[in-house]
Every structure is written in structure tokens, then in C-alpha cells.
Amino acid sequence: MLRTLILLTLICLLPNTGYTAANDQKTGPKAYLPENVYEFAPILEGLQVVHEFVVHNKGDEPLKILNIKSG
């Protein structure tokens, strides 16, 4: 009886690992841009300007960038 009580007490005190079957589901790719808008300073007409945007994949599957359009 005492062993059973001790065993049940230890099981209750074990940390919850948070594991569920839902944790195994993939969410897919998720694009994250720390900066999604950039305002250029005024420039002279005809000059080429360039700005690079950094894209991070916060998802759990590969992120494929297939098409980009500027606004």
C-alpha cells in the first residue's frame, strides 16, 4: 500500500512534457520579414536604387519564394 502511494505521488510530481499528438502536425512554411516596408530618401530621376529585404522561414517546412512584385 505504501509503495503504491509513493508511486502515485511521484507520478503526480513529474513535470508535464506537453507532448500531444497535435505537436507532431506540421504547420508548413511561414515567411517572416523583420522589415516589410522601406521608404527611400528622395533621389534624382534616372538613378538606380537598391534595398535588400531579409526573409526568415519561421515554419517547419521549406519556404519557396516563387514570385516577387514591387509596389
PDB file of N, CA, C, O and CB in Angstrom:
ATOM      1  N   MET A   1       0.828  -1.199   0.000  1.00  0.00           N
ATOM      2  CA  MET A   1       0.000   0.000   0.000  1.00  0.00           C
ATOM      3  C   MET A   1       0.871   1.261   0.000  1.00  0.00           C
ATOM      4  O   MET A   1       0.598   2.210  -0.736  1.00  0.00           O
ATOM      5  CB  MET A   1      -0.941  -0.001   1.217  1.00  0.00           C
ATOM      6  N   LEU A   2       1.924   1.264   0.833  1.00  0.00           N
ATOM      7  CA  LEU A   2       2.809   2.425   0.918  1.00  0.00           C
ATOM      8  C   LEU A   2       3.549   2.641  -0.399  1.00  0.00           C
ATOM      9  O   LEU A   2       3.742   3.776  -0.836  1.00  0.00           O
ATOM     10  CB  LEU A   2       3.814   2.252   2.068  1.00  0.00           C
ATOM     11  N   ARG A   3       3.963   1.528  -1.032  1.00  0.00           N
ATOM     12  CA  ARG A   3       4.658   1.648  -2.327  1.00  0.00           C
ATOM     13  C   ARG A   3       3.734   2.267  -3.376  1.00  0.00           C
ATOM     14  O   ARG A   3       4.163   3.114  -4.159  1.00  0.00           O
ATOM     15  CB  ARG A   3       5.158   0.260  -2.811  1.00  0.00           C
ATOM     16  N   THR A   4       2.504   1.858  -3.392  1.00  0.00           N
ATOM     17  CA  THR A   4       1.537   2.392  -4.350  1.00  0.00           C
ATOM     18  C   THR A   4       1.319   3.880  -4.123  1.00  0.00           C
ATOM     19  O   THR A   4       1.243   4.655  -5.076  1.00  0.00           O
ATOM     20  CB  THR A   4       0.205   1.642  -4.246  1.00  0.00           C
ATOM     21  N   LEU A   5       1.220   4.273  -2.871  1.00  0.00           N
ATOM     22  CA  LEU A   5       1.037   5.687  -2.545  1.00  0.00           C
ATOM     23  C   LEU A   5       2.249   6.511  -2.964  1.00  0.00           C
ATOM     24  O   LEU A   5       2.101   7.605  -3.507  1.00  0.00           O
ATOM     25  CB  LEU A   5       0.781   5.859  -1.046  1.00  0.00           C
ATOM     26  N   ILE A   6       3.440   5.988  -2.714  1.00  0.00           N
ATOM     27  CA  ILE A   6       4.672   6.693  -3.113  1.00  0.00           C
ATOM     28  C   ILE A   6       4.742   6.782  -4.633  1.00  0.00           C
ATOM     29  O   ILE A   6       5.085   7.835  -5.170  1.00  0.00           O
ATOM     30  CB  ILE A   6       5.938   5.971  -2.552  1.00  0.00           C
ATOM     31  N   LEU A   7       4.424   5.698  -5.336  1.00  0.00           N
ATOM     32  CA  LEU A   7       4.462   5.693  -6.797  1.00  0.00           C
ATOM     33  C   LEU A   7       3.463   6.706  -7.377  1.00  0.00           C
ATOM     34  O   LEU A   7       3.803   7.457  -8.291  1.00  0.00           O
ATOM     35  CB  LEU A   7       4.161   4.280  -7.332  1.00  0.00           C
ATOM     36  N   LEU A   8       2.258   6.725  -6.856  1.00  0.00           N
ATOM     37  CA  LEU A   8       1.267   7.695  -7.331  1.00  0.00           C
ATOM     38  C   LEU A   8       1.700   9.131  -7.049  1.00  0.00           C
ATOM     39  O   LEU A   8       1.466  10.017  -7.870  1.00  0.00           O
ATOM     40  CB  LEU A   8      -0.087   7.427  -6.682  1.00  0.00           C
ATOM     41  N   THR A   9       2.318   9.367  -5.915  1.00  0.00           N
ATOM     42  CA  THR A   9       2.816  10.702  -5.579  1.00  0.00           C
ATOM     43  C   THR A   9       3.906  11.131  -6.551  1.00  0.00           C
ATOM     44  O   THR A   9       3.913  12.273  -7.009  1.00  0.00           O
ATOM     45  CB  THR A   9       3.350  10.732  -4.138  1.00  0.00           C
ATOM     46  N   LEU A  10       4.832  10.221  -6.872  1.00  0.00           N
ATOM     47  CA  LEU A  10       5.911  10.552  -7.811  1.00  0.00           C
ATOM     48  C   LEU A  10       5.376  10.831  -9.208  1.00  0.00           C
ATOM     49  O   LEU A  10       5.855  11.739  -9.888  1.00  0.00           O
ATOM     50  CB  LEU A  10       6.929   9.418  -7.868  1.00  0.00           C
ATOM     51  N   ILE A  11       4.387  10.056  -9.640  1.00  0.00           N
ATOM     52  CA  ILE A  11       3.803  10.277 -10.964  1.00  0.00           C
ATOM     53  C   ILE A  11       3.145  11.652 -11.037  1.00  0.00           C
ATOM     54  O   ILE A  11       3.241  12.336 -12.055  1.00  0.00           O
ATOM     55  CB  ILE A  11       2.777   9.175 -11.294  1.00  0.00           C
ATOM     56  N   CYS A  12       2.485  12.048  -9.971  1.00  0.00           N
ATOM     57  CA  CYS A  12       1.828  13.363  -9.945  1.00  0.00           C
ATOM     58  C   CYS A  12       2.832  14.507  -9.931  1.00  0.00           C
ATOM     59  O   CYS A  12       2.534  15.607 -10.397  1.00  0.00           O
ATOM     60  CB  CYS A  12       0.919  13.471  -8.730  1.00  0.00           C
ATOM     61  N   LEU A  13       4.010  14.248  -9.402  1.00  0.00           N
ATOM     62  CA  LEU A  13       5.021  15.299  -9.308  1.00  0.00           C
ATOM     63  C   LEU A  13       5.907  15.396 -10.544  1.00  0.00           C
ATOM     64  O   LEU A  13       6.688  16.340 -10.663  1.00  0.00           O
ATOM     65  CB  LEU A  13       5.879  15.067  -8.101  1.00  0.00           C
ATOM     66  N   LEU A  14       5.805  14.445 -11.464  1.00  0.00           N
ATOM     67  CA  LEU A  14       6.607  14.504 -12.681  1.00  0.00           C
ATOM     68  C   LEU A  14       6.211  15.732 -13.499  1.00  0.00           C
ATOM     69  O   LEU A  14       5.035  16.091 -13.557  1.00  0.00           O
ATOM     70  CB  LEU A  14       6.433  13.211 -13.518  1.00  0.00           C
ATOM     71  N   PRO A  15       7.199  16.377 -14.131  1.00  0.00           N
ATOM     72  CA  PRO A  15       6.857  17.560 -14.944  1.00  0.00           C
ATOM     73  C   PRO A  15       6.062  17.161 -16.176  1.00  0.00           C
ATOM     74  O   PRO A  15       6.273  16.096 -16.757  1.00  0.00           O
ATOM     75  CB  PRO A  15       8.131  18.316 -15.367  1.00  0.00           C
ATOM     76  N   ASN A  16       5.159  18.024 -16.555  1.00  0.00           N
ATOM     77  CA  ASN A  16       4.362  17.811 -17.760  1.00  0.00           C
ATOM     78  C   ASN A  16       5.233  18.162 -18.958  1.00  0.00           C
ATOM     79  O   ASN A  16       5.702  19.294 -19.076  1.00  0.00           O
ATOM     80  CB  ASN A  16       3.044  18.670 -17.741  1.00  0.00           C
ATOM     81  N   THR A  17       5.453  17.199 -19.847  1.00  0.00           N
ATOM     82  CA  THR A  17       6.291  17.456 -21.018  1.00  0.00           C
ATOM     83  C   THR A  17       5.537  18.195 -22.105  1.00  0.00           C
ATOM     84  O   THR A  17       6.149  18.719 -23.034  1.00  0.00           O
ATOM     85  CB  THR A  17       6.833  16.159 -21.570  1.00  0.00           C
ATOM     86  N   GLY A  18       4.218  18.245 -22.004  1.00  0.00           N
ATOM     87  CA  GLY A  18       3.431  18.963 -23.002  1.00  0.00           C
ATOM     88  C   GLY A  18       3.290  18.219 -24.305  1.00  0.00           C
ATOM     89  O   GLY A  18       2.841  18.800 -25.293  1.00  0.00           O
ATOM     90  N   TYR A  19       3.656  16.955 -24.344  1.00  0.00           N
ATOM     91  CA  TYR A  19       3.582  16.197 -25.583  1.00  0.00           C
ATOM     92  C   TYR A  19       2.152  15.769 -25.859  1.00  0.00           C
ATOM     93  O   TYR A  19       1.488  15.176 -25.009  1.00  0.00           O
ATOM     94  CB  TYR A  19       4.500  14.977 -25.524  1.00  0.00           C
ATOM     95  N   THR A  20       1.697  16.077 -27.044  1.00  0.00           N
ATOM     96  CA  THR A  20       0.403  15.589 -27.516  1.00  0.00           C
ATOM     97  C   THR A  20       0.570  15.214 -28.980  1.00  0.00           C
ATOM     98  O   THR A  20       1.564  15.575 -29.609  1.00  0.00           O
ATOM     99  CB  THR A  20      -0.735  16.665 -27.322  1.00  0.00           C
ATOM    100  N   ALA A  21      -0.387  14.503 -29.513  1.00  0.00           N
ATOM    101  CA  ALA A  21      -0.337  14.130 -30.925  1.00  0.00           C
ATOM    102  C   ALA A  21      -0.367  15.370 -31.810  1.00  0.00           C
ATOM    103  O   ALA A  21       0.165  15.345 -32.920  1.00  0.00           O
ATOM    104  CB  ALA A  21      -1.505  13.196 -31.278  1.00  0.00           C
ATOM    105  N   ALA A  22      -0.981  16.454 -31.339  1.00  0.00           N
ATOM    106  CA  ALA A  22      -1.050  17.691 -32.128  1.00  0.00           C
ATOM    107  C   ALA A  22       0.325  18.300 -32.333  1.00  0.00           C
ATOM    108  O   ALA A  22       0.528  19.046 -33.291  1.00  0.00           O
ATOM    109  CB  ALA A  22      -1.964  18.704 -31.450  1.00  0.00           C
ATOM    110  N   ASN A  23       1.281  17.996 -31.448  1.00  0.00           N
ATOM    111  CA  ASN A  23       2.629  18.540 -31.598  1.00  0.00           C
ATOM    112  C   ASN A  23       3.348  17.961 -32.807  1.00  0.00           C
ATOM    113  O   ASN A  23       4.318  18.552 -33.280  1.00  0.00           O
ATOM    114  CB  ASN A  23       3.441  18.274 -30.347  1.00  0.00           C
ATOM    115  N   ASP A  24       2.897  16.821 -33.320  1.00  0.00           N
ATOM    116  CA  ASP A  24       3.534  16.186 -34.466  1.00  0.00           C
ATOM    117  C   ASP A  24       3.066  16.770 -35.793  1.00  0.00           C
ATOM    118  O   ASP A  24       3.674  16.492 -36.827  1.00  0.00           O
ATOM    119  CB  ASP A  24       3.269  14.704 -34.443  1.00  0.00           C
ATOM    120  N   GLN A  25       2.008  17.567 -35.795  1.00  0.00           N
ATOM    121  CA  GLN A  25       1.480  18.119 -37.032  1.00  0.00           C
ATOM    122  C   GLN A  25       2.375  19.249 -37.530  1.00  0.00           C
ATOM    123  O   GLN A  25       2.819  20.096 -36.754  1.00  0.00           O
ATOM    124  CB  GLN A  25       0.040  18.620 -36.829  1.00  0.00           C
ATOM    125  N   LYS A  26       2.630  19.248 -38.819  1.00  0.00           N
ATOM    126  CA  LYS A  26       3.435  20.305 -39.423  1.00  0.00           C
ATOM    127  C   LYS A  26       2.543  21.494 -39.753  1.00  0.00           C
ATOM    128  O   LYS A  26       1.383  21.333 -40.132  1.00  0.00           O
ATOM    129  CB  LYS A  26       4.158  19.794 -40.695  1.00  0.00           C
ATOM    130  N   THR A  27       3.104  22.684 -39.602  1.00  0.00           N
ATOM    131  CA  THR A  27       2.340  23.896 -39.889  1.00  0.00           C
ATOM    132  C   THR A  27       2.681  24.460 -41.257  1.00  0.00           C
ATOM    133  O   THR A  27       1.981  25.348 -41.745  1.00  0.00           O
ATOM    134  CB  THR A  27       2.595  24.946 -38.819  1.00  0.00           C
ATOM    135  N   GLY A  28       3.736  23.969 -41.885  1.00  0.00           N
ATOM    136  CA  GLY A  28       4.129  24.449 -43.200  1.00  0.00           C
ATOM    137  C   GLY A  28       5.090  25.618 -43.103  1.00  0.00           C
ATOM    138  O   GLY A  28       5.484  26.014 -42.006  1.00  0.00           O
ATOM    139  N   PRO A  29       5.472  26.176 -44.253  1.00  0.00           N
ATOM    140  CA  PRO A  29       6.378  27.324 -44.249  1.00  0.00           C
ATOM    141  C   PRO A  29       5.680  28.576 -43.745  1.00  0.00           C
ATOM    142  O   PRO A  29       4.463  28.712 -43.869  1.00  0.00           O
ATOM    143  CB  PRO A  29       6.936  27.568 -45.648  1.00  0.00           C
ATOM    144  N   LYS A  30       6.456  29.490 -43.177  1.00  0.00           N
ATOM    145  CA  LYS A  30       5.888  30.748 -42.696  1.00  0.00           C
ATOM    146  C   LYS A  30       6.936  31.843 -42.892  1.00  0.00           C
ATOM    147  O   LYS A  30       7.941  31.893 -42.183  1.00  0.00           O
ATOM    148  CB  LYS A  30       5.449  30.643 -41.186  1.00  0.00           C
ATOM    149  N   ALA A  31       6.686  32.711 -43.858  1.00  0.00           N
ATOM    150  CA  ALA A  31       7.619  33.803 -44.150  1.00  0.00           C
ATOM    151  C   ALA A  31       7.524  34.871 -43.073  1.00  0.00           C
ATOM    152  O   ALA A  31       6.430  35.257 -42.659  1.00  0.00           O
ATOM    153  CB  ALA A  31       7.334  34.415 -45.539  1.00  0.00           C
ATOM    154  N   TYR A  32       8.669  35.338 -42.628  1.00  0.00           N
ATOM    155  CA  TYR A  32       8.732  36.427 -41.645  1.00  0.00           C
ATOM    156  C   TYR A  32       9.725  37.459 -42.162  1.00  0.00           C
ATOM    157  O   TYR A  32      10.875  37.135 -42.459  1.00  0.00           O
ATOM    158  CB  TYR A  32       9.150  35.901 -40.215  1.00  0.00           C
ATOM    159  N   LEU A  33       9.272  38.694 -42.266  1.00  0.00           N
ATOM    160  CA  LEU A  33      10.128  39.797 -42.693  1.00  0.00           C
ATOM    161  C   LEU A  33      10.247  40.787 -41.538  1.00  0.00           C
ATOM    162  O   LEU A  33       9.263  41.433 -41.180  1.00  0.00           O
ATOM    163  CB  LEU A  33       9.560  40.494 -43.978  1.00  0.00           C
ATOM    164  N   PRO A  34      11.443  40.917 -40.946  1.00  0.00           N
ATOM    165  CA  PRO A  34      11.605  41.891 -39.876  1.00  0.00           C
ATOM    166  C   PRO A  34      11.278  43.312 -40.348  1.00  0.00           C
ATOM    167  O   PRO A  34      10.839  44.155 -39.565  1.00  0.00           O
ATOM    168  CB  PRO A  34      13.030  41.835 -39.332  1.00  0.00           C
ATOM    169  N   GLU A  35      11.500  43.557 -41.633  1.00  0.00           N
ATOM    170  CA  GLU A  35      11.224  44.870 -42.235  1.00  0.00           C
ATOM    171  C   GLU A  35      10.477  44.610 -43.537  1.00  0.00           C
ATOM    172  O   GLU A  35      11.065  44.085 -44.483  1.00  0.00           O
ATOM    173  CB  GLU A  35      12.559  45.703 -42.487  1.00  0.00           C
ATOM    174  N   ASN A  36       9.191  44.964 -43.610  1.00  0.00           N
ATOM    175  CA  ASN A  36       8.449  44.690 -44.835  1.00  0.00           C
ATOM    176  C   ASN A  36       8.129  45.948 -45.648  1.00  0.00           C
ATOM    177  O   ASN A  36       7.496  45.862 -46.700  1.00  0.00           O
ATOM    178  CB  ASN A  36       7.172  43.976 -44.496  1.00  0.00           C
ATOM    179  N   VAL A  37       8.558  47.099 -45.168  1.00  0.00           N
ATOM    180  CA  VAL A  37       8.392  48.359 -45.901  1.00  0.00           C
ATOM    181  C   VAL A  37       9.692  49.141 -45.776  1.00  0.00           C
ATOM    182  O   VAL A  37      10.298  49.190 -44.706  1.00  0.00           O
ATOM    183  CB  VAL A  37       7.170  49.195 -45.355  1.00  0.00           C
ATOM    184  N   TYR A  38      10.112  49.747 -46.874  1.00  0.00           N
ATOM    185  CA  TYR A  38      11.300  50.603 -46.837  1.00  0.00           C
ATOM    186  C   TYR A  38      11.001  51.868 -47.638  1.00  0.00           C
ATOM    187  O   TYR A  38      10.608  51.791 -48.802  1.00  0.00           O
ATOM    188  CB  TYR A  38      12.564  49.858 -47.409  1.00  0.00           C
ATOM    189  N   GLU A  39      11.183  53.006 -47.028  1.00  0.00           N
ATOM    190  CA  GLU A  39      10.965  54.288 -47.692  1.00  0.00           C
ATOM    191  C   GLU A  39      12.318  54.846 -48.133  1.00  0.00           C
ATOM    192  O   GLU A  39      13.177  55.138 -47.302  1.00  0.00           O
ATOM    193  CB  GLU A  39      10.225  55.294 -46.750  1.00  0.00           C
ATOM    194  N   PHE A  40      12.498  54.991 -49.444  1.00  0.00           N
ATOM    195  CA  PHE A  40      13.726  55.580 -49.960  1.00  0.00           C
ATOM    196  C   PHE A  40      13.707  57.086 -49.760  1.00  0.00           C
ATOM    197  O   PHE A  40      12.659  57.728 -49.827  1.00  0.00           O
ATOM    198  CB  PHE A  40      13.913  55.237 -51.446  1.00  0.00           C
ATOM    199  N   ALA A  41      14.875  57.626 -49.517  1.00  0.00           N
ATOM    200  CA  ALA A  41      15.015  59.082 -49.463  1.00  0.00           C
ATOM    201  C   ALA A  41      14.847  59.621 -50.887  1.00  0.00           C
ATOM    202  O   ALA A  41      15.028  58.869 -51.844  1.00  0.00           O
ATOM    203  CB  ALA A  41      16.409  59.505 -48.848  1.00  0.00           C
ATOM    204  N   PRO A  42      14.513  60.880 -51.049  1.00  0.00           N
ATOM    205  CA  PRO A  42      14.388  61.439 -52.400  1.00  0.00           C
ATOM    206  C   PRO A  42      15.687  61.249 -53.201  1.00  0.00           C
ATOM    207  O   PRO A  42      16.786  61.443 -52.682  1.00  0.00           O
ATOM    208  CB  PRO A  42      14.025  62.941 -52.326  1.00  0.00           C
ATOM    209  N   ILE A  43      15.531  60.865 -54.477  1.00  0.00           N
ATOM    210  CA  ILE A  43      16.703  60.654 -55.347  1.00  0.00           C
ATOM    211  C   ILE A  43      16.479  61.388 -56.661  1.00  0.00           C
ATOM    212  O   ILE A  43      15.363  61.792 -56.990  1.00  0.00           O
ATOM    213  CB  ILE A  43      16.956  59.127 -55.605  1.00  0.00           C
ATOM    214  N   LEU A  44      17.556  61.547 -57.391  1.00  0.00           N
ATOM    215  CA  LEU A  44      17.454  62.164 -58.709  1.00  0.00           C
ATOM    216  C   LEU A  44      16.859  61.175 -59.703  1.00  0.00           C
ATOM    217  O   LEU A  44      17.119  59.974 -59.629  1.00  0.00           O
ATOM    218  CB  LEU A  44      18.834  62.651 -59.193  1.00  0.00           C
ATOM    219  N   GLU A  45      16.068  61.684 -60.620  1.00  0.00           N
ATOM    220  CA  GLU A  45      15.419  60.840 -61.610  1.00  0.00           C
ATOM    221  C   GLU A  45      16.461  60.098 -62.442  1.00  0.00           C
ATOM    222  O   GLU A  45      17.470  60.669 -62.855  1.00  0.00           O
ATOM    223  CB  GLU A  45      14.505  61.677 -62.516  1.00  0.00           C
ATOM    224  N   GLY A  46      16.198  58.823 -62.677  1.00  0.00           N
ATOM    225  CA  GLY A  46      17.078  58.021 -63.513  1.00  0.00           C
ATOM    226  C   GLY A  46      18.125  57.230 -62.739  1.00  0.00           C
ATOM    227  O   GLY A  46      18.758  56.340 -63.307  1.00  0.00           O
ATOM    228  N   LEU A  47      18.325  57.532 -61.453  1.00  0.00           N
ATOM    229  CA  LEU A  47      19.293  56.775 -60.665  1.00  0.00           C
ATOM    230  C   LEU A  47      18.682  55.452 -60.209  1.00  0.00           C
ATOM    231  O   LEU A  47      17.497  55.372 -59.887  1.00  0.00           O
ATOM    232  CB  LEU A  47      19.767  57.599 -59.447  1.00  0.00           C
ATOM    233  N   GLN A  48      19.518  54.424 -60.190  1.00  0.00           N
ATOM    234  CA  GLN A  48      19.049  53.124 -59.723  1.00  0.00           C
ATOM    235  C   GLN A  48      19.218  53.051 -58.204  1.00  0.00           C
ATOM    236  O   GLN A  48      20.272  53.414 -57.682  1.00  0.00           O
ATOM    237  CB  GLN A  48      19.822  51.963 -60.427  1.00  0.00           C
ATOM    238  N   VAL A  49      18.207  52.593 -57.507  1.00  0.00           N
ATOM    239  CA  VAL A  49      18.286  52.413 -56.060  1.00  0.00           C
ATOM    240  C   VAL A  49      18.007  50.949 -55.735  1.00  0.00           C
ATOM    241  O   VAL A  49      17.217  50.288 -56.409  1.00  0.00           O
ATOM    242  CB  VAL A  49      17.283  53.353 -55.318  1.00  0.00           C
ATOM    243  N   VAL A  50      18.663  50.463 -54.701  1.00  0.00           N
ATOM    244  CA  VAL A  50      18.540  49.057 -54.328  1.00  0.00           C
ATOM    245  C   VAL A  50      18.356  48.956 -52.821  1.00  0.00           C
ATOM    246  O   VAL A  50      18.981  49.690 -52.055  1.00  0.00           O
ATOM    247  CB  VAL A  50      19.782  48.246 -54.787  1.00  0.00           C
ATOM    248  N   HIS A  51      17.492  48.041 -52.408  1.00  0.00           N
ATOM    249  CA  HIS A  51      17.346  47.717 -50.988  1.00  0.00           C
ATOM    250  C   HIS A  51      17.092  46.221 -50.882  1.00  0.00           C
ATOM    251  O   HIS A  51      16.273  45.677 -51.623  1.00  0.00           O
ATOM    252  CB  HIS A  51      16.181  48.543 -50.318  1.00  0.00           C
ATOM    253  N   GLU A  52      17.779  45.557 -49.974  1.00  0.00           N
ATOM    254  CA  GLU A  52      17.597  44.121 -49.787  1.00  0.00           C
ATOM    255  C   GLU A  52      16.692  43.861 -48.583  1.00  0.00           C
ATOM    256  O   GLU A  52      16.900  44.413 -47.503  1.00  0.00           O
ATOM    257  CB  GLU A  52      18.961  43.417 -49.602  1.00  0.00           C
ATOM    258  N   PHE A  53      15.699  43.021 -48.786  1.00  0.00           N
ATOM    259  CA  PHE A  53      14.826  42.602 -47.698  1.00  0.00           C
ATOM    260  C   PHE A  53      15.262  41.221 -47.228  1.00  0.00           C
ATOM    261  O   PHE A  53      15.529  40.343 -48.049  1.00  0.00           O
ATOM    262  CB  PHE A  53      13.333  42.594 -48.143  1.00  0.00           C
ATOM    263  N   VAL A  54      15.337  41.022 -45.930  1.00  0.00           N
ATOM    264  CA  VAL A  54      15.695  39.737 -45.355  1.00  0.00           C
ATOM    265  C   VAL A  54      14.410  38.965 -45.079  1.00  0.00           C
ATOM    266  O   VAL A  54      13.474  39.500 -44.485  1.00  0.00           O
ATOM    267  CB  VAL A  54      16.542  39.912 -44.054  1.00  0.00           C
ATOM    268  N   VAL A  55      14.368  37.707 -45.512  1.00  0.00           N
ATOM    269  CA  VAL A  55      13.205  36.858 -45.292  1.00  0.00           C
ATOM    270  C   VAL A  55      13.651  35.659 -44.458  1.00  0.00           C
ATOM    271  O   VAL A  55      14.599  34.960 -44.817  1.00  0.00           O
ATOM    272  CB  VAL A  55      12.562  36.402 -46.651  1.00  0.00           C
ATOM    273  N   HIS A  56      12.959  35.430 -43.343  1.00  0.00           N
ATOM    274  CA  HIS A  56      13.234  34.268 -42.488  1.00  0.00           C
ATOM    275  C   HIS A  56      12.068  33.294 -42.616  1.00  0.00           C
ATOM    276  O   HIS A  56      10.918  33.706 -42.774  1.00  0.00           O
ATOM    277  CB  HIS A  56      13.449  34.696 -40.987  1.00  0.00           C
ATOM    278  N   ASN A  57      12.369  32.010 -42.546  1.00  0.00           N
ATOM    279  CA  ASN A  57      11.337  30.985 -42.526  1.00  0.00           C
ATOM    280  C   ASN A  57      11.112  30.565 -41.079  1.00  0.00           C
ATOM    281  O   ASN A  57      11.953  29.883 -40.494  1.00  0.00           O
ATOM    282  CB  ASN A  57      11.731  29.762 -43.416  1.00  0.00           C
ATOM    283  N   LYS A  58       9.992  30.965 -40.501  1.00  0.00           N
ATOM    284  CA  LYS A  58       9.658  30.611 -39.116  1.00  0.00           C
ATOM    285  C   LYS A  58       8.808  29.347 -39.061  1.00  0.00           C
ATOM    286  O   LYS A  58       8.352  28.964 -37.983  1.00  0.00           O
ATOM    287  CB  LYS A  58       8.919  31.768 -38.430  1.00  0.00           C
ATOM    288  N   GLY A  59       8.586  28.692 -40.195  1.00  0.00           N
ATOM    289  CA  GLY A  59       7.783  27.479 -40.241  1.00  0.00           C
ATOM    290  C   GLY A  59       8.645  26.243 -40.087  1.00  0.00           C
ATOM    291  O   GLY A  59       9.842  26.324 -39.811  1.00  0.00           O
ATOM    292  N   ASP A  60       8.008  25.097 -40.273  1.00  0.00           N
ATOM    293  CA  ASP A  60       8.713  23.838 -40.097  1.00  0.00           C
ATOM    294  C   ASP A  60       8.863  23.053 -41.405  1.00  0.00           C
ATOM    295  O   ASP A  60       9.195  21.867 -41.388  1.00  0.00           O
ATOM    296  CB  ASP A  60       7.992  22.995 -39.078  1.00  0.00           C
ATOM    297  N   GLU A  61       8.618  23.718 -42.531  1.00  0.00           N
ATOM    298  CA  GLU A  61       8.845  23.127 -43.845  1.00  0.00           C
ATOM    299  C   GLU A  61       9.552  24.156 -44.716  1.00  0.00           C
ATOM    300  O   GLU A  61       9.499  25.347 -44.408  1.00  0.00           O
ATOM    301  CB  GLU A  61       7.504  22.661 -44.500  1.00  0.00           C
ATOM    302  N   PRO A  62      10.215  23.735 -45.800  1.00  0.00           N
ATOM    303  CA  PRO A  62      10.943  24.673 -46.649  1.00  0.00           C
ATOM    304  C   PRO A  62      10.039  25.770 -47.219  1.00  0.00           C
ATOM    305  O   PRO A  62       8.895  25.520 -47.598  1.00  0.00           O
ATOM    306  CB  PRO A  62      11.614  23.925 -47.783  1.00  0.00           C
ATOM    307  N   LEU A  63      10.577  26.980 -47.267  1.00  0.00           N
ATOM    308  CA  LEU A  63       9.875  28.130 -47.823  1.00  0.00           C
ATOM    309  C   LEU A  63      10.378  28.349 -49.240  1.00  0.00           C
ATOM    310  O   LEU A  63      11.576  28.524 -49.461  1.00  0.00           O
ATOM    311  CB  LEU A  63      10.083  29.409 -46.945  1.00  0.00           C
ATOM    312  N   LYS A  64       9.452  28.337 -50.208  1.00  0.00           N
ATOM    313  CA  LYS A  64       9.818  28.551 -51.606  1.00  0.00           C
ATOM    314  C   LYS A  64       9.255  29.909 -52.031  1.00  0.00           C
ATOM    315  O   LYS A  64       8.043  30.121 -51.988  1.00  0.00           O
ATOM    316  CB  LYS A  64       9.277  27.388 -52.530  1.00  0.00           C
ATOM    317  N   ILE A  65      10.120  30.813 -52.434  1.00  0.00           N
ATOM    318  CA  ILE A  65       9.693  32.123 -52.937  1.00  0.00           C
ATOM    319  C   ILE A  65       9.682  32.021 -54.453  1.00  0.00           C
ATOM    320  O   ILE A  65      10.734  31.934 -55.087  1.00  0.00           O
ATOM    321  CB  ILE A  65      10.644  33.297 -52.436  1.00  0.00           C
ATOM    322  N   LEU A  66       8.495  32.033 -55.024  1.00  0.00           N
ATOM    323  CA  LEU A  66       8.349  31.780 -56.459  1.00  0.00           C
ATOM    324  C   LEU A  66       8.120  33.050 -57.272  1.00  0.00           C
ATOM    325  O   LEU A  66       8.408  33.063 -58.469  1.00  0.00           O
ATOM    326  CB  LEU A  66       7.209  30.828 -56.693  1.00  0.00           C
ATOM    327  N   ASN A  67       7.611  34.119 -56.659  1.00  0.00           N
ATOM    328  CA  ASN A  67       7.284  35.319 -57.406  1.00  0.00           C
ATOM    329  C   ASN A  67       7.326  36.516 -56.463  1.00  0.00           C
ATOM    330  O   ASN A  67       6.816  36.458 -55.345  1.00  0.00           O
ATOM    331  CB  ASN A  67       5.895  35.193 -58.082  1.00  0.00           C
ATOM    332  N   ILE A  68       7.936  37.594 -56.924  1.00  0.00           N
ATOM    333  CA  ILE A  68       8.014  38.811 -56.117  1.00  0.00           C
ATOM    334  C   ILE A  68       7.565  39.975 -56.992  1.00  0.00           C
ATOM    335  O   ILE A  68       7.972  40.084 -58.149  1.00  0.00           O
ATOM    336  CB  ILE A  68       9.469  39.044 -55.557  1.00  0.00           C
ATOM    337  N   LYS A  69       6.729  40.840 -56.436  1.00  0.00           N
ATOM    338  CA  LYS A  69       6.299  42.052 -57.124  1.00  0.00           C
ATOM    339  C   LYS A  69       6.552  43.243 -56.231  1.00  0.00           C
ATOM    340  O   LYS A  69       6.243  43.215 -55.040  1.00  0.00           O
ATOM    341  CB  LYS A  69       4.809  41.974 -57.519  1.00  0.00           C
ATOM    342  N   SER A  70       7.112  44.284 -56.802  1.00  0.00           N
ATOM    343  CA  SER A  70       7.324  45.519 -56.030  1.00  0.00           C
ATOM    344  C   SER A  70       6.061  46.370 -56.093  1.00  0.00           C
ATOM    345  O   SER A  70       5.255  46.247 -57.015  1.00  0.00           O
ATOM    346  CB  SER A  70       8.556  46.321 -56.572  1.00  0.00           C
ATOM    347  N   GLY A  71       5.908  47.231 -55.098  1.00  0.00           N
ATOM    348  CA  GLY A  71       4.678  48.010 -55.038  1.00  0.00           C
ATOM    349  C   GLY A  71       4.802  49.393 -55.538  1.00  0.00           C
ATOM    350  O   GLY A  71       3.825  50.141 -55.534  1.00  0.00           O
TER     351      GLY A  71
END
